[in-house]
């Protein structure tokens, strides 16, 4: 019975990891993809604008 106790944790972790990967793959794309992309683009534009405004005029 020791072999069962030794195999249970890796099997449980493998199942959990597989479920995590499936969830990540399923959440890619879909109806919210454009909205999520727009949010990321807006955040990147805001960071870029902040970096541009913080540079000295002579640099």
Secondary structure, DSSP 8 states (H G I E B T S, - for coil): -HHHHHHHHHHHHHHHHHHHHHHHHHHSSSTTHHHHHHHHHHHHHHHHHHHHHHS-TT-
